[in-house]
Structure formats: C-alpha cells, structure tokens
C-alpha cells in the first residue's frame, strides 16, 4: 500500500488506501489529498469505506490439528478492553488520530 501511495503521489493519480497507511506516510505524500472519507474517521460519511478487521478461530471439528484453545486465548486478549484501548490510542501522539479503531463487542458495550 505504501508503494501505491508513493506512486499515486508522484503521478498525480487516484488510489484507494487505508487511513492508517496514509497517515503514517502523509509527510512523504505532499501532492496527495483525501478526496473521499474525510480527514478523520468522524468525517467519513460513507460507512462503506470502513475497513474493519476481525479475528476468529479455526473450526477444530474441521481441522483437528488447530490449536483452538490457544486461538481462543489470543481472541480473548485481542478483544479485551485493555487491548482495545491500546489499539484505539495507537498513533494518536504521532498522527493526531488513531491508525486503528477498537470495535470488539466488549469495547462497544463499555463505550457506547
């Protein structure tokens, strides 16, 4: 994605990008502007442009060698309030906005 943004910047071209990569490279992209999606996630009126990440364990009935218990521990850690807070704060100090946004069910329940 980074190379695509650099090429688009150099050629004056349009491209689709995730906000995190754009923000992390913004200083190298003086000719590139955000046309759709706003300057931050709150300005993004088109929810179809959201780029959610998810996590799920492999079905142990279909793949008995999968380490299901370890996968569930990882999922529990990743979706915990503590980890979701770290995700939500990532990039704030350097870019003025988070590069990622918490969205676990537990996070949403505690942060309506």
ABEGO torsion letter per residue (X at the ends): XAAAAAAAAAAGBBBBBBAAAAAAAAAABAABBBABGEABAAABABAAABBBBBBBBBBAAABAABBAAAAAAAAAAAABAAAAAAAAABGAAAAGBBABBBABAAAAAABX
